[in-house]
Amino acid sequence: MAQFTRFAGLSMLGLMLGSAALAQGYPERQITMVVPFSAGGPTDTVARLVAEKMSESLGQQIIVENVGGAGGTLGAGRVASAEADGYTVLLHHIGMATSATLYRSLAYDTLNAFDYVGLVTEVPMTLVARKDFEPADMAAFVSYVKENADSITLANAGIGAASHLCGMLFMQALDAPIVTVPYKGTGPAMTDLLGGQVDIMCDQTTNTSEQVRGGTIKAYAVTTPERLEIFPDLPTVAEAGLPGMEVAIWHGIYAPKGTPPEAIEKLSAALQAALADEGVAAKMADLGTAPSPAEDATPQALQAKLESEIDRWKPVIEAAGVYAD
């Protein structure tokens, strides 16, 4: 028995030393960053921006892999079940929190299936419409939508997408059900908005800013507490009397539960370095957002954010009574 105990102890020590040595050399090969939405969408844009700069700090390339479907839960599920070695990470948005209620039979436990790397950014939302939509300003827009809710179409990128969540808040704030048209991604939804096949949409500035500047869609308001520098003439939803509609689409990076702490530390440091880069900040500013400060690009800040957002969205989703399964 003593021999067995000694052998078991030596084996455990060997595993610990091996794991420590592996973590010290991390990363030794490329890292995959899973984005649980289609390529070209707002979350994909954020991911590719930070992945490039994180690669420089880590000395290994981070490749972005798009695993769309089921409101982001397919990609999240893949990462939850991936080997916890630091070579597979997830960049997800606010849907990481809302899916915990939207999906009543998830294949993973949202709060306990992941380790946390840090927050990346919080992207504002814009209320937009086809370019020839009748109302001239936000006040007229609110009145018009209330009066014509049964004949207006509200596009979104699918259940659990940022545009879907913002649309739910909008209908709740107006206390008016609107005919919703779900798409398989932001791209198709925006294409139909541009073509006039749908009337309105609520989506991230990373997806709408270029179209608004170009005049191909009409913008009415932003969902932030204050006006945005890139759209100084657009009122906030609070100015329009809809304070309960304030929302930003926050993004965070996660790793499978059990990832070596040393790997998490290096990933978080690389994220902080990327977000401190002036080029990254400038590109985010063009998209109407900004990098998270260093104190938010940490495991602790992301975990706290996820927990609080699950609590915030649970009653909203339950009140709507619309689930994804």
N, C-alpha and C positions, 0 to 999 in steps of 0.2 A: 504493500500500500504506500509506504514511504517513497519507494522507487517511482510508482505511478504518479504520486503527487509532485515529486521533483520533476518528472518528465513533462507533466502537464504545465507546471510553472514555467519551465524552460521553453516549451512550445508557445505559451502565451507571450512570453518576453520576446521570443523571436518574431511573432506576428506584430507586436507593438513596434519593435525596432524596424521591421520591414516597412510597416505603414508610415513611420516617421521618415525613413529614408526616401520613400516614394514621394511623400508630400514635399520634402525639401527640394527634390528635383523637379517638382511640378512647375509649369507644364512641360512635358517632353514631346508632345505631339499636338496636332490641331484640336481645337475645341469646337463642339457643335452648339450653336445657340438656336434653340427651337423657338419659332414664332408661331403661335397657334392660330394664325390667320393667313389669308392669301398674300402673295407677293404684290408689292405696289401699294398696299393699304397703309393707313396711318401708323399702325404699330410696327409694321415692317420697315417703314421709313426711319423710325426712331431706333430700331434694333440695328440696322445697317450703319447708322451714323455712329453709335457708340461702339459697335463691334470692331470697327476699323481702328479706332483709337485704343481700345483695350488690347487689341492684338499687338500694338507697338510696345505697350508696357510689359506685356507678358512674354514677348519674344516668340510667340507662336500664333498662327492665324486662327481667328475665330470665324467659322463659316456659319452663315444663317441658313437654316432649313425651315421652310414653311410647311407646317402640318395643320392645315385648316380643317374645320368641321366641328359640329356640335357646340357652337358658341365658344370655341377655344378649349373645350374640355378634352378633345382628342389629343391635342399637342401637350397639354398639361399632364394628361394621363401617361403619355409616352415617357415624359421626363420623370414622373413619379416612380415608374417601374424600371428606369434605366439604372445602370451600374453607378453606384455612388462613389465615383473616382475623380470627380471634378472636370470630366471631359464632355459632359452633357449638361447644359443649363437651359433655363427657360426665361424668355422675356415676355411677360404678360401684362395686360392692363387691368383696369378696374374689374373686368370680368372674372378675375381670379376670386374676388370677394362675392360678386353677385351669383356666380354659378353654384355656390354653396347652398343657396336657397332655390334658384331657378331649376336646378337638377336635383330631384329627390332621391336618385339612386346613382350617385357618382361612383366611379370605380376606385376613387381614392378619397382619403380624408384630407380636405383642403388645408386645415391648420397643422396637421401632423405628418403629412407625406413629403414635406419639403424642408430644406434648410434655406436660410435667407442670405442674400448678398447685399442688396440695397435698393433704394428708390432711384429712379432715373430722371423722371420729369413729370410734370402735371400739365396736360394739354387742355387748353380751354375748348369749349364747344361754341358753335355758331348756329343760330336759327337761320336757315336759308330757304329760298324758294326758286322755282323756275323764273327766268329773267322777266317774263311778262305777267307775273302774278300781280293781281289787281291792287292790293293795299300799298300805299305809298310810304308808310312809316310803321314803327313798331306798335303804336297805339291803334292804328287802323288794322294792323295785322291781327292783333289779339281779338278785336271786335269781330273782324271778318271770319276768323276761324271759329269763334264761338257760335256765330250765326249760321255757319255753313258746314259744321263739323261732319254731317252725314254725307256730304258730297265732295269733301276734300280728301286727297290721298297723301299719306305720310309714309315716306320711304324709310327703310332701315336695312342694315347689312346682315340681318338675321337675328334670331333670338340670342340674347346675351351680348350682342355687339354694342359698342359705345353708342351708336345711333339709336339702337333699340331702347337702351336704358334712358337716354336723354328724352326720347319720345314719350316714354312712360311718365317721366317727371312732368313733361309739358302737358300731357293730357290730365294728369292729376292736378296740376296748378290751375288749369282752365276749368276743371270739372266737366270736361267735354270729351266723349269718346270720338276718336277720329279713325277713319278707315286706314288701316296700316297695310303696307305692301312690303313684305320681307324679301330680300334678295340674298344670293349666295356670295356675299362680299360687298365691300364698299364700292369697288370699281363699277360693277353693274348698276348699283343704286345711283351713283353719281351720273353715269351715262344716261339713264332714263330721266333724271332730273334735268340734265342739260338738254335732252331732247323734248322735254315738256310732257313726257308720258306720266309723270307724277308731279304733285304740286309742291310739297315742302319736305324738309329733312332737317335733322339736327345732327351735326357731325363735327369732328375735331378740326381745328384750324390747320392741322397738318394736311388735311385733305381738301379743305375749302378755300384757303387763303389765295391760292393762285387763280382759282375760278372767280372769286369775288373781285380781285384786282382786275381781272380781265373783262369783267362785266358780263360773263356768260351765265352767272346766277345772281340772284338778288339776296343781299344779307339784311337781316332785320335787327339782330341783337347778339350779344355774347353772354355766356353763362357764368361769367366771373363777377366777383364783388366790385371790381373797378374796371373801367374801360381799358382796352388794349392799345398799346402804342401803335401797332400795325393797322388798327381800325379805330382811330380816335373819334370818328363821327358815329360809330355804332353804340347805341345805348346798352346798358346792362339789363338783364331780365328783371333785376330788382327795381330799376328805374321805371320799368313798364308795369310794376305792381305785381311781379311774380317772384318774390324773394325765395320761395321754397324750391325754385328751379335751379339754384346755383349748383354747378357741378363742374369738376375738372376730371379729365381721364388720366389718372395717375398710372405710371408704369414701374414695374419692379423686376429684378432678376432673382431667380430661384435656382436651387440645385436639389438633386434627390436627397432625401433624408439619409443621414449617415456619411455625407461627404466629409473628408478629412478637414478639420478646422483650419489647418495650414493652407489648404486649397481655397477655402472660403475667404480667408484673410487676404490671399493674393488676388483673388477675383474682385473683392471689395476695394482693395487699394487701386487696382487697375481701373475700376469703374470711377472712382474718385478722380483719378488722373485724367480720364477721358472727359469727365464733366467739367474739369477745370481748364480744359483746352479752349483757347479763344476762338479757334475755328469752329469747334462744335457749338459753342455758345452763339456764334454769329449765324450759323445755319439753323439752329433752333429758333433764334429770334425771327428769321425770315418766315418760319412756319408758325409764328405766333406763340411760342412757348419759351421756356428757359430751363437750363439744367438744374437738377436738385442740388442744394448746397451740400457741402461735404458731410455735415452732421446728419443729413438724411440719407446719404448713400452708404448706409451701414445696415448690417443684419438686424440690429435692434429696432431701428426706425421703420424698416419695412415690415417686420413682424407686428409692431404696434399699429401700423397703418392698416394692414390686412385685417387684424382683429376688430378694429373700430369700424371699418367699412362693412364687414359682414354684419355687424350689429346695426349699422345705419340702413342698409338696403333690405334686410330681412322683412321689416314691416311694410315697406313700400311694395315689394314683390308679392307678399301675402295679401295685401289689400287689393292689388290688381287681379289676383287670382289666376294669373297666366304663368304656366310652368312649361318647361321645355321637354318634359317627359310624362 
